[in-house]
Amino acid sequence: MEKFIRINKKKFVIQEEVVSEWAVKALVEKAKDNQISVEQMVIQSIANHWMGNDRFRKSDKDVLNTLMRLAYDFGYDSLKIANGKIKVLALDEKRRELVAPGEMQL
């Protein structure tokens, strides 16, 4: 079965075999520095890549795939990013509310 995430209605297929280990390490360190959960850092990083890199056109593909794979593994399947706000839609809404209640601000 194909794994994918939708971001602003655009479908991005996740490649299972592509993982950037240094991206995961950097993500964990940044989450510690910002005192937020790794899940929140993943969502924030995806949004930063979307807005700062011309809708992923300038993003490193391995890093981007790693972020999306982590988000998918955390139970997310759709994100809406607009005007500095992120709306996260997940397969398990109760768990999503614990991780990211409402809309997170960048």
All heavy atoms as an XYZ file, in Angstrom:
865
protein
N       0.838     -1.188      0.000
C       0.000      0.000      0.000
C       0.880      1.247      0.000
O       1.841      1.350      0.740
C      -0.897     -0.008      1.236
C      -1.908      1.115      1.245
S      -3.006      0.943      2.656
C      -2.656      2.463      3.487
N       0.541      2.179     -0.819
C       1.291      3.425     -0.950
C       0.999      4.344      0.235
O      -0.146      4.606      0.565
C       0.863      4.090     -2.253
C       1.590      5.349     -2.587
C       1.126      5.907     -3.923
O       0.035      6.506     -3.966
O       1.863      5.721     -4.904
N       2.067      4.822      0.880
C       1.909      5.777      1.979
C       2.097      7.175      1.416
O       3.003      7.419      0.632
C       2.948      5.516      3.066
C       2.754      4.207      3.789
C       3.775      4.060      4.884
C       3.593      2.762      5.636
N       4.593      2.606      6.700
N       1.223      8.083      1.836
C       1.342      9.454      1.355
C       0.763     10.419      2.376
O       0.007     10.040      3.272
C       0.651      9.627     -0.004
C      -0.831      9.393      0.053
C      -1.708     10.430      0.327
C      -1.355      8.129     -0.182
C      -3.072     10.215      0.373
C      -2.722      7.896     -0.144
C      -3.583      8.946      0.134
N       1.146     11.679      2.221
C       0.613     12.769      3.023
C       0.120     13.835      2.057
O       0.761     14.083      1.037
C       1.689     13.350      3.959
C       1.983     12.368      5.092
C       1.272     14.693      4.530
C       2.963     12.876      6.110
N      -0.989     14.450      2.398
C      -1.483     15.573      1.597
C      -1.139     16.875      2.322
O      -1.395     17.004      3.510
C      -2.989     15.483      1.401
C      -3.396     14.348      0.513
C      -4.839     14.490      0.057
N      -5.270     13.327     -0.670
C      -5.025     13.112     -1.954
N      -4.351     13.986     -2.645
N      -5.450     12.023     -2.546
N      -0.571     17.784      1.565
C      -0.279     19.114      2.101
C      -0.949     20.101      1.166
O      -0.636     20.142     -0.030
C       1.234     19.369      2.206
C       1.839     18.337      3.160
C       1.499     20.798      2.673
C       3.328     18.418      3.320
N      -1.879     20.858      1.714
C      -2.695     21.787      0.929
C      -3.244     21.109     -0.326
O      -3.145     21.616     -1.431
C      -1.879     23.031      0.567
C      -1.556     23.867      1.781
O      -1.957     23.563      2.896
N      -0.811     24.925      1.588
N      -3.808     19.941     -0.141
C      -4.469     19.126     -1.169
C      -3.514     18.511     -2.183
O      -3.946     17.844     -3.105
C      -5.557     19.925     -1.888
C      -6.679     20.359     -0.968
C      -7.765     21.058     -1.722
C      -8.859     21.516     -0.765
N      -9.941     22.206     -1.456
N      -2.211     18.717     -2.035
C      -1.231     18.122     -2.945
C      -0.710     16.836     -2.309
O      -0.339     16.816     -1.146
C      -0.090     19.097     -3.203
C       0.848     18.644     -4.279
C       1.836     19.731     -4.638
C       2.746     19.230     -5.742
N       3.711     20.237     -6.142
N      -0.686     15.761     -3.083
C      -0.292     14.445     -2.580
C       1.222     14.251     -2.713
O       1.789     14.450     -3.778
C      -1.032     13.368     -3.372
C      -0.740     11.955     -2.950
C      -1.561     10.992     -3.797
C      -1.213      9.557     -3.527
N      -2.013      8.636     -4.341
N       1.853     13.842     -1.609
C       3.277     13.538     -1.591
C       3.460     12.093     -1.151
O       3.119     11.739     -0.027
C       4.026     14.470     -0.632
C       4.018     15.908     -1.065
C       3.024     16.766     -0.622
C       4.978     16.386     -1.928
C       3.000     18.088     -1.025
C       4.965     17.704     -2.343
C       3.973     18.559     -1.892
N       4.006     11.264     -2.042
C       4.221      9.851     -1.754
C       5.487      9.702     -0.921
O       6.510     10.340     -1.185
C       4.346      9.036     -3.061
C       4.662      7.578     -2.760
C       3.064      9.149     -3.871
N       5.415      8.853      0.103
C       6.542      8.621      1.006
C       7.315      7.401      0.533
O       6.737      6.344      0.303
C       6.033      8.408      2.449
C       5.295      9.660      2.919
C       7.190      8.050      3.374
C       4.492      9.454      4.174
N       8.615      7.556      0.415
C       9.486      6.450      0.035
C      10.025      5.807      1.307
O      10.785      6.434      2.035
C      10.633      6.940     -0.843
C      10.177      7.570     -2.128
C      11.326      8.192     -2.902
O      12.477      8.010     -2.569
N      10.986      8.947     -3.928
N       9.628      4.577      1.561
C       9.983      3.879      2.807
C      11.487      3.733      3.010
O      11.980      3.809      4.125
C       9.342      2.488      2.822
C       7.880      2.495      3.168
C       7.615      2.935      4.592
O       8.329      2.520      5.515
O       6.673      3.729      4.771
N      12.226      3.499      1.938
C      13.648      3.204      2.070
C      14.520      4.448      2.256
O      15.696      4.341      2.565
C      14.143      2.404      0.854
C      14.106      3.133     -0.468
C      12.735      3.224     -1.126
O      11.771      2.599     -0.650
O      12.622      3.952     -2.122
N      13.968      5.637      2.089
C      14.758      6.869      2.181
C      14.606      7.476      3.571
O      13.526      7.902      3.961
C      14.307      7.888      1.108
C      15.101      9.176      1.231
C      14.456      7.295     -0.283
N      15.721      7.492      4.316
C      15.739      8.111      5.642
C      17.075      8.834      5.812
O      18.126      8.268      5.563
C      15.584      7.069      6.773
C      15.699      7.730      8.126
C      14.267      6.338      6.657
N      17.002     10.074      6.221
C      18.204     10.857      6.483
C      18.471     10.826      7.985
O      17.762     11.472      8.754
C      18.012     12.296      5.996
O      19.098     13.091      6.395
N      19.489     10.059      8.389
C      19.782      9.914      9.818
C      20.192     11.230     10.451
O      19.802     11.536     11.578
C      20.863      8.858     10.033
C      20.364      7.448      9.771
C      21.414      6.407     10.074
O      22.232      6.627     10.977
O      21.403      5.360      9.406
N      20.981     12.031      9.730
C      21.402     13.303     10.316
C      20.216     14.253     10.485
O      20.178     15.050     11.414
C      22.535     13.951      9.517
C      22.158     14.457      8.160
C      22.266     13.806      6.980
C      21.589     15.731      7.856
N      21.799     14.590      5.949
C      21.389     15.780      6.457
C      21.238     16.836      8.618
C      20.851     16.891      5.816
C      20.697     17.942      7.968
C      20.515     17.961      6.587
N      19.217     14.140      9.614
C      18.019     14.971      9.753
C      17.244     14.594     11.014
O      16.738     15.460     11.725
C      17.137     14.840      8.520
N      17.169     13.298     11.303
C      16.478     12.840     12.510
C      17.216     13.340     13.753
O      16.595     13.858     14.691
C      16.347     11.303     12.530
C      15.774     10.826     13.854
C      15.479     10.819     11.375
N      18.540     13.212     13.755
C      19.335     13.690     14.898
C      19.164     15.195     15.089
O      18.990     15.669     16.213
C      20.809     13.342     14.700
C      21.100     11.868     14.822
C      22.561     11.566     14.553
C      22.809     10.055     14.562
N      24.173      9.718     14.195
N      19.232     15.952     13.992
C      19.070     17.406     14.072
C      17.673     17.773     14.570
O      17.512     18.714     15.357
C      19.329     18.029     12.707
N      16.681     17.023     14.136
C      15.303     17.263     14.554
C      15.133     17.072     16.059
O      14.515     17.897     16.735
C      14.394     16.305     13.792
C      12.918     16.580     13.752
C      12.642     17.865     12.994
C      12.204     15.430     13.094
N      15.707     15.996     16.583
C      15.620     15.709     18.018
C      16.336     16.801     18.815
O      15.807     17.294     19.820
C      16.194     14.314     18.337
C      16.330     14.107     19.829
C      15.324     13.223     17.716
N      17.511     17.203     18.366
C      18.262     18.261     19.059
C      17.504     19.584     19.047
O      17.436     20.285     20.055
C      19.646     18.442     18.428
C      20.596     17.306     18.716
C      20.830     17.083     20.207
O      21.044     18.075     20.936
O      20.783     15.926     20.647
N      16.927     19.920     17.903
C      16.178     21.174     17.791
C      14.929     21.152     18.674
O      14.569     22.159     19.274
C      15.800     21.410     16.330
C      15.549     22.840     15.997
C      15.493     23.052     14.505
C      15.393     24.519     14.209
N      15.331     24.813     12.793
N      14.280     19.996     18.758
C      13.103     19.857     19.625
C      13.504     20.057     21.090
O      12.794     20.728     21.848
C      12.450     18.500     19.426
N      14.650     19.480     21.481
C      15.146     19.664     22.852
C      15.442     21.130     23.118
O      15.082     21.662     24.167
C      16.416     18.845     23.079
C      16.186     17.374     23.254
C      17.504     16.663     23.490
C      17.357     15.171     23.518
N      18.655     14.485     23.656
N      16.124     21.785     22.167
C      16.475     23.197     22.324
C      15.245     24.077     22.470
O      15.238     25.033     23.243
C      17.308     23.690     21.133
C      18.692     23.062     21.082
O      19.130     22.466     22.095
O      19.343     23.161     20.019
N      14.196     23.761     21.710
C      12.953     24.549     21.738
C      11.962     24.076     22.791
O      10.884     24.636     22.922
C      12.294     24.538     20.361
C      13.108     25.293     19.337
O      13.693     26.324     19.646
N      13.159     24.782     18.126
N      12.318     23.010     23.493
C      11.477     22.431     24.547
C      10.074     22.092     24.047
O       9.065     22.422     24.674
C      11.416     23.353     25.761
C      12.772     23.583     26.394
C      12.710     24.515     27.580
O      11.694     25.135     27.846
N      13.815     24.603     28.294
N      10.032     21.443     22.887
C       8.766     20.955     22.342
C       8.957     19.489     21.978
O      10.076     18.983     21.956
C       8.299     21.762     21.108
C       9.325     21.673     19.963
C       8.005     23.204     21.469
C       8.871     22.343     18.680
N       7.849     18.814     21.696
C       7.945     17.396     21.354
C       8.508     17.233     19.940
O       8.445     18.140     19.108
C       6.576     16.729     21.441
O       5.766     17.133     20.366
N       9.047     16.054     19.683
C       9.572     15.754     18.347
C       8.436     15.808     17.327
O       8.622     16.279     16.207
C      10.286     14.379     18.322
C      10.686     13.991     16.915
C      11.509     14.400     19.235
N       7.253     15.366     17.704
C       6.102     15.417     16.796
C       5.796     16.851     16.378
O       5.585     17.132     15.200
C       4.873     14.793     17.449
C       4.953     13.281     17.541
C       3.707     12.673     18.141
O       2.724     12.524     17.388
O       3.717     12.349     19.331
N       5.789     17.763     17.338
C       5.535     19.164     17.015
C       6.649     19.722     16.126
O       6.394     20.494     15.207
C       5.415     19.992     18.292
C       4.134     19.717     19.049
C       4.118     20.387     20.407
O       5.114     20.407     21.113
N       2.973     20.944     20.766
N       7.891     19.312     16.400
C       9.023     19.789     15.610
C       8.933     19.287     14.174
O       9.261     20.016     13.233
C      10.325     19.325     16.265
C      11.561     20.007     15.745
S      11.647     21.718     16.301
C      11.790     22.540     14.741
N       8.467     18.057     13.985
C       8.294     17.501     12.635
C       7.295     18.348     11.846
O       7.569     18.757     10.708
C       7.832     16.023     12.686
C       7.338     15.548     11.328
C       8.961     15.134     13.180
N       6.153     18.636     12.445
C       5.115     19.417     11.771
C       5.618     20.820     11.460
O       5.444     21.334     10.353
C       3.826     19.481     12.621
C       3.284     18.072     12.885
C       2.782     20.367     11.971
C       2.997     17.260     11.649
N       6.286     21.432     12.421
C       6.816     22.777     12.219
C       7.882     22.780     11.117
O       7.926     23.689     10.290
C       7.398     23.315     13.526
C       7.817     24.756     13.439
C       8.212     25.319     14.786
O       7.933     24.745     15.822
N       8.861     26.451     14.761
N       8.712     21.751     11.072
C       9.756     21.666     10.050
C       9.167     21.498      8.655
O       9.646     22.098      7.687
C      10.708     20.509     10.353
O      11.409     20.753     11.547
N       8.115     20.686      8.540
C       7.446     20.523      7.244
C       6.891     21.870      6.786
O       7.055     22.263      5.627
C       6.341     19.450      7.306
C       6.972     18.059      7.470
C       5.459     19.494      6.065
C       5.971     16.954      7.739
N       6.240     22.588      7.692
C       5.683     23.903      7.344
C       6.784     24.881      6.952
O       6.628     25.645      5.993
C       4.879     24.454      8.519
N       7.900     24.848      7.672
C       9.019     25.739      7.338
C       9.574     25.420      5.950
O       9.893     26.337      5.190
C      10.128     25.633      8.382
C       9.738     26.280      9.702
O       8.812     27.076      9.765
N      10.429     25.903     10.759
N       9.688     24.136      5.623
C      10.157     23.744      4.293
C       9.163     24.193      3.217
O       9.558     24.639      2.147
C      10.362     22.223      4.203
C      11.692     21.767      4.675
N      12.767     21.645      3.841
C      12.133     21.409      5.904
C      13.821     21.226      4.521
N      13.443     21.073      5.786
N       7.878     24.060      3.502
C       6.839     24.437      2.540
C       6.907     25.938      2.240
O       6.907     26.353      1.079
C       5.472     24.060      3.087
C       4.317     24.444      2.208
C       3.552     25.561      2.300
C       3.791     23.704      1.097
N       2.581     25.564      1.341
C       2.709     24.440      0.575
C       4.139     22.493      0.499
C       1.964     23.999     -0.505
C       3.391     22.057     -0.585
C       2.325     22.807     -1.080
N       6.972     26.749      3.293
C       6.925     28.197      3.104
C       8.283     28.778      2.708
O       8.341     29.718      1.926
C       6.409     28.874      4.377
C       4.964     28.520      4.656
S       4.184     29.401      6.018
C       5.371     29.315      7.303
N       9.365     28.229      3.240
C      10.682     28.811      2.992
C      11.388     28.300      1.759
O      12.345     28.911      1.283
N      10.928     27.204      1.208
C      11.617     26.593      0.071
C      10.721     26.450     -1.146
O      10.775     25.445     -1.858
C      12.193     25.226      0.463
C      13.297     25.349      1.481
O      13.998     26.343      1.527
N      13.459     24.327      2.300
N       9.883     27.440     -1.389
C       9.052     27.476     -2.583
C       8.257     26.185     -2.758
O       8.367     25.494     -3.763
C       9.923     27.753     -3.815
C       9.107     28.091     -5.047
O       7.962     28.564     -4.897
O       9.611     27.851     -6.164
N       7.480     25.859     -1.731
C       6.630     24.661     -1.729
C       7.432     23.393     -2.021
O       7.063     22.592     -2.868
C       5.471     24.814     -2.692
C       4.515     25.899     -2.265
C       3.259     25.875     -3.096
N       2.262     26.723     -2.521
C       2.027     27.972     -2.911
N       2.733     28.515     -3.877
N       1.086     28.670     -2.327
N       8.543     23.249     -1.333
C       9.450     22.093     -1.360
C      10.347     22.029     -2.592
O      11.185     21.144     -2.675
C       8.713     20.752     -1.245
C       7.859     20.595     -0.027
C       6.652     19.933     -0.117
C       8.256     21.076      1.205
C       5.849     19.750      1.006
C       7.462     20.908      2.331
C       6.259     20.251      2.223
N      10.214     22.925     -3.535
C      11.033     22.846     -4.750
C      12.530     22.953     -4.453
O      13.344     22.391     -5.166
C      10.616     23.914     -5.751
C       9.267     23.624     -6.377
C       8.897     24.657     -7.439
N       7.512     24.508     -7.825
C       6.521     25.246     -7.328
N       6.756     26.186     -6.445
N       5.282     25.042     -7.733
N      12.896     23.694     -3.408
C      14.305     23.889     -3.067
C      14.741     23.028     -1.884
O      15.864     23.151     -1.412
C      14.563     25.363     -2.747
C      14.270     26.295     -3.898
C      14.429     27.739     -3.489
C      13.973     28.688     -4.580
N      13.954     30.074     -4.105
N      13.875     22.165     -1.399
C      14.174     21.325     -0.236
C      14.983     20.098     -0.634
O      14.815     19.566     -1.731
C      12.882     20.851      0.436
O      12.180     21.940      0.979
N      15.823     19.641      0.285
C      16.551     18.382      0.105
C      15.519     17.250      0.132
O      14.761     17.114      1.090
C      17.573     18.220      1.226
C      18.366     16.940      1.108
O      17.768     15.857      1.288
O      19.586     17.028      0.869
N      15.479     16.449     -0.903
C      14.436     15.419     -1.042
C      14.520     14.347      0.050
O      13.495     13.870      0.525
C      14.507     14.757     -2.426
C      14.308     15.724     -3.577
C      12.987     16.433     -3.493
C      12.838     17.436     -4.618
N      11.880     18.484     -4.366
N      15.736     13.962      0.460
C      15.876     12.956      1.517
C      15.376     13.485      2.857
O      14.694     12.787      3.606
C      17.328     12.491      1.646
C      17.777     11.653      0.456
O      16.930     11.303     -0.385
O      18.979     11.348      0.381
N      15.721     14.727      3.167
C      15.268     15.344      4.421
C      13.750     15.474      4.416
O      13.081     15.128      5.394
C      15.939     16.724      4.634
C      15.316     17.466      5.803
C      17.438     16.566      4.825
N      13.211     15.944      3.316
C      11.770     16.116      3.200
C      11.032     14.789      3.334
O      10.039     14.688      4.055
C      11.445     16.771      1.857
C      10.021     17.236      1.657
C       9.631     18.234      2.728
C       9.877     17.844      0.282
N      11.539     13.748      2.669
C      10.927     12.423      2.778
C      10.987     11.915      4.216
O      10.029     11.331      4.713
C      11.615     11.431      1.832
C      10.870     10.119      1.780
O       9.840     10.007      1.125
N      11.381      9.126      2.490
N      12.104     12.165      4.889
C      12.249     11.751      6.291
C      11.210     12.446      7.169
O      10.556     11.802      7.996
C      13.671     12.059      6.800
O      14.616     11.353      5.977
C      13.846     11.642      8.242
N      11.036     13.746      6.976
C      10.041     14.489      7.759
C       8.630     13.963      7.516
O       7.858     13.757      8.456
C      10.107     15.981      7.410
C      11.336     16.740      7.879
C      11.356     18.137      7.274
C      11.392     16.807      9.395
N       8.309     13.726      6.255
C       6.963     13.228      5.938
C       6.752     11.809      6.450
O       5.664     11.472      6.911
C       6.722     13.302      4.437
C       6.574     14.723      3.970
S       5.927     14.748      2.318
C       6.296     16.418      1.867
N       7.790     11.008      6.382
C       7.673      9.639      6.897
C       7.431      9.661      8.405
O       6.602      8.919      8.926
C       8.940      8.857      6.572
C       8.870      7.435      7.037
C      10.065      6.648      6.618
N      10.024      5.347      7.264
C      11.012      4.490      7.244
N      12.117      4.779      6.606
N      10.907      3.340      7.859
N       8.155     10.524      9.121
C       7.946     10.646     10.561
C       6.526     11.132     10.858
O       5.860     10.599     11.748
C       8.974     11.597     11.175
C      10.391     11.061     11.277
C      11.358     12.189     11.633
C      10.476      9.951     12.310
N       6.071     12.133     10.131
C       4.716     12.647     10.347
C       3.681     11.553     10.108
O       2.738     11.394     10.889
C       4.461     13.840      9.424
N       3.870     10.783      9.060
C       2.953      9.676      8.762
C       2.989      8.637      9.877
O       1.947      8.157     10.326
C       3.313      9.034      7.415
C       2.343      7.965      6.997
C       1.212      8.294      6.262
C       2.548      6.636      7.342
C       0.301      7.317      5.874
C       1.646      5.653      6.961
C       0.528      6.004      6.230
O      -0.366      5.031      5.863
N       4.193      8.313     10.346
C       4.331      7.331     11.426
C       3.716      7.823     12.732
O       3.277      7.024     13.553
C       5.803      6.968     11.636
C       6.364      6.123     10.497
O       5.581      5.595      9.688
O       7.603      6.003     10.416
N       3.671      9.151     12.914
C       3.025      9.717     14.100
C       1.508      9.756     13.960
O       0.807     10.128     14.880
C       3.534     11.133     14.383
C       4.929     11.186     14.948
C       5.840     12.112     14.472
C       5.329     10.328     15.956
C       7.124     12.179     14.989
C       6.606     10.390     16.483
C       7.508     11.316     15.997
N       0.988      9.362     12.794
C      -0.457      9.275     12.615
C      -1.075     10.389     11.806
O      -2.286     10.468     11.670
N      -0.274     11.265     11.242
C      -0.819     12.379     10.463
C      -0.971     11.978      9.010
O      -0.136     11.280      8.460
C       0.093     13.604     10.567
C       0.363     14.015     11.982
C       1.634     13.984     12.510
C      -0.682     14.425     12.801
C       1.870     14.350     13.824
C      -0.462     14.783     14.106
C       0.822     14.740     14.616
O       1.046     15.096     15.902
N      -2.012     12.460      8.371
C      -2.165     12.164      6.957
C      -2.459     13.395      6.110
O      -2.491     13.315      4.898
C      -3.216     11.081      6.719
C      -4.595     11.464      7.205
O      -4.744     12.529      7.814
O      -5.530     10.681      6.983
N      -2.645     14.550      6.742
C      -2.934     15.749      5.977
C      -2.575     16.999      6.773
O      -2.795     17.054      7.981
C      -4.422     15.769      5.619
O      -4.732     16.909      4.868
N      -2.002     17.978      6.079
C      -1.679     19.256      6.700
C      -2.178     20.373      5.799
O      -2.160     20.249      4.572
C      -0.166     19.438      6.869
C       0.536     18.610      7.930
C       0.925     17.267      7.370
C       1.774     19.329      8.392
N      -2.619     21.441      6.414
C      -2.965     22.650      5.669
C      -2.086     23.761      6.227
O      -2.072     24.006      7.428
C      -4.443     22.999      5.840
C      -5.355     22.013      5.159
C      -6.797     22.418      5.271
C      -7.664     21.360      4.601
N      -9.080     21.675      4.706
N      -1.345     24.399      5.330
C      -0.399     25.435      5.733
C      -0.779     26.720      5.005
O      -0.795     26.763      3.780
C       1.048     25.033      5.380
C       1.383     23.674      6.007
C       2.024     26.106      5.824
C       2.648     23.042      5.485
N      -1.087     27.766      5.784
C      -1.447     29.053      5.182
C      -1.311     30.165      6.206
O      -1.642     29.984      7.380
C      -2.871     29.012      4.658
N      -0.811     31.287      5.761
C      -0.718     32.496      6.585
C      -0.030     32.263      7.923
O      -0.451     32.782      8.955
C      -2.106     33.099      6.819
C      -2.796     33.459      5.529
O      -2.152     33.886      4.576
N      -4.102     33.260      5.471
N       1.021     31.459      7.931
C       1.771     31.223      9.164
C       1.094     30.285     10.141
O       1.541     30.140     11.266
N       0.000     29.650      9.722
C      -0.702     28.705     10.585
C      -0.653     27.310      9.978
O      -0.640     27.155      8.768
C      -2.157     29.117     10.784
C      -2.328     30.396     11.568
C      -3.785     30.698     11.791
C      -3.935     31.988     12.579
N      -5.342     32.311     12.816
N      -0.657     26.320     10.857
C      -0.631     24.935     10.425
C      -1.866     24.245     10.997
O      -2.092     24.291     12.205
C       0.608     24.199     10.966
C       1.873     24.980     10.659
C       0.681     22.784     10.398
C       3.048     24.546     11.497
N      -2.641     23.618     10.154
C      -3.751     22.797     10.627
C      -3.401     21.363     10.311
O      -3.134     21.010      9.167
C      -5.058     23.192      9.953
C      -6.237     22.431     10.520
C      -7.540     22.957     10.014
C      -8.674     22.207     10.691
N      -9.968     22.669     10.199
N      -3.378     20.535     11.347
C      -2.968     19.151     11.212
C      -4.196     18.256     11.281
O      -4.987     18.349     12.214
C      -1.990     18.766     12.352
C      -1.520     17.339     12.187
C      -0.805     19.717     12.396
N      -4.348     17.404     10.285
C      -5.437     16.433     10.278
C      -4.815     15.051     10.425
O      -3.837     14.738      9.765
C      -6.231     16.519      8.976
C      -6.777     17.907      8.647
C      -7.391     17.915      7.269
C      -7.779     18.344      9.690
N      -5.357     14.258     11.321
C      -4.745     12.969     11.617
C      -5.761     11.855     11.568
O      -6.966     12.083     11.663
C      -4.093     13.013     12.997
N      -5.244     10.641     11.459
C      -6.093      9.464     11.491
C      -6.708      9.285     12.869
O      -7.827      8.830     13.008
C      -5.287      8.228     11.109
C      -4.644      8.264      9.723
C      -3.706      7.077      9.537
C      -5.708      8.270      8.647
N      -5.980      9.657     13.912
C      -6.438      9.533     15.289
C      -6.559     10.938     15.884
O      -5.592     11.519     16.356
C      -5.446      8.688     16.097
C      -5.889      8.469     17.529
O      -6.874      9.099     17.960
O      -5.247      7.673     18.221
N      -7.743     11.522     15.822
C      -7.948     12.900     16.244
C      -7.678     13.139     17.733
O      -7.218     14.193     18.118
C      -9.368     13.361     15.895
C      -9.547     13.671     14.432
C      -8.687     14.837     13.957
O      -8.581     15.853     14.660
O      -8.091     14.712     12.876
N      -7.965     12.160     18.593
C      -7.719     12.347     20.026
C      -6.229     12.511     20.308
O      -5.819     13.359     21.078
C      -8.279     11.178     20.831
C      -9.779     11.155     20.862
C     -10.298      9.995     21.667
C     -11.817      9.993     21.611
N     -12.383      8.843     22.287
N      -5.406     11.696     19.653
C      -3.958     11.815     19.848
C      -3.445     13.114     19.237
O      -2.592     13.777     19.780
C      -3.228     10.623     19.226
C      -1.749     10.589     19.575
C      -1.139      9.260     19.203
N      -1.053      9.070     17.785
C      -0.040      9.512     17.037
N       0.960     10.147     17.596
N      -0.023      9.305     15.747
N      -4.010     13.519     18.122
C      -3.598     14.761     17.488
C      -3.842     15.950     18.408
O      -3.024     16.846     18.522
C      -4.331     14.988     16.163
C      -3.811     16.251     15.459
C      -4.778     16.750     14.419
N      -6.007     17.261     14.966
C      -6.157     18.462     15.539
N      -5.138     19.258     15.692
N      -7.322     18.848     15.993
N      -4.968     15.944     19.084
C      -5.284     17.043     19.988
C      -4.288     17.148     21.129
O      -3.986     18.232     21.595
C      -6.707     16.893     20.521
C      -7.759     17.156     19.468
C      -9.168     16.864     19.944
O      -9.347     16.569     21.138
O     -10.076     16.922     19.112
N      -3.769     16.014     21.583
C      -2.750     16.032     22.631
C      -1.431     16.623     22.117
O      -0.737     17.336     22.825
C      -2.491     14.615     23.161
C      -3.624     13.961     23.905
C      -3.268     12.511     24.226
C      -3.932     14.730     25.180
N      -1.105     16.318     20.876
C       0.148     16.784     20.290
C       0.051     18.234     19.820
O       0.918     19.039     20.097
C       0.542     15.884     19.081
C       1.781     16.405     18.407
C       0.771     14.468     19.560
N      -0.992     18.558     19.111
C      -1.126     19.884     18.522
C      -2.562     20.372     18.643
O      -3.329     20.297     17.701
C      -0.726     19.846     17.052
N      -2.938     20.867     19.806
C      -4.320     21.331     19.974
C      -4.616     22.528     19.066
O      -3.843     23.477     19.025
C      -4.419     21.698     21.450
C      -3.011     21.868     21.898
C      -2.143     21.070     20.992
N      -5.706     22.454     18.323
C      -6.080     23.555     17.450
C      -5.058     23.780     16.349
O      -4.569     22.840     15.744
N      -4.731     25.036     16.139
C      -3.749     25.383     15.121
C      -2.487     25.874     15.806
O      -2.543     26.661     16.749
C      -4.295     26.471     14.194
C      -5.483     25.993     13.381
C      -6.018     27.067     12.476
O      -5.580     28.228     12.590
O      -6.895     26.766     11.665
N      -1.338     25.399     15.333
C      -0.071     25.845     15.905
C       0.402     27.082     15.150
O       0.279     27.160     13.943
C       0.998     24.741     15.777
C       0.744     23.557     16.650
S       2.146     22.435     16.714
C       2.331     21.931     15.023
N       0.957     28.025     15.855
C       1.534     29.211     15.247
C       3.005     28.972     14.979
O       3.682     28.346     15.785
C       1.411     30.406     16.195
C      -0.014     30.855     16.444
C      -0.606     31.596     15.270
O       0.095     32.120     14.430
N      -1.929     31.629     15.209
N       3.504     29.463     13.877
C       4.942     29.387     13.605
C       5.663     30.488     14.335
O       5.148     31.519     14.581
C       5.217     29.516     12.108
C       4.763     28.333     11.270
C       5.076     28.610      9.808
C       5.447     27.077     11.696
